[in-house]
Amino acid sequence: PQYTSMPEDYTPETADSTGYDFRAGFSQLQLLEQRLVQAQAAGSEVYFVISPIISGDYIRNRAIESMAERLNIPLWNYSRDSRLIGQNQYFGDEIHLNHAGAEIISKDLAHKIKNYSPPVKAVSYVKE
């Protein structure tokens, strides 16, 4: 990372913009959904994790949240995690956690995955 922590005076408005649009395009989302369906069909466990970023990217978040719900994929959204949002000391740059920030999320995520119980599917015992 460029920094081990964000500059104290950082705000999204004062960020040095590269001009890159981080929002996922429609065709990228379609491709992602196709790959997820293939992974699920092959028996893979699939999880969504939305990482925190200083400025937030709520367009992408809504698309991912919708896809997770539609495909019954567990979703852990850290984009609004009060332990990290606005805490520049946990970010290496505008969109990447530094070691300290990644450690917070990694420990929490490992605990969630370890303790995750998939929803029980209803089974019909009625003979047809």
Secondary structure, 3 states (H helix, E strand, C coil): CCCCCCCCCCCHHHCCCCCCCCCCCHHHHHHHHHHHHHHHHCCCCCCEEECCCCCCCHHHHHHHHHHHHHHCCCEEECCCCCCCCCCHHHECCCCCECHHHHHHHHHHHHHHHHCCCCCCCCCCCCCC
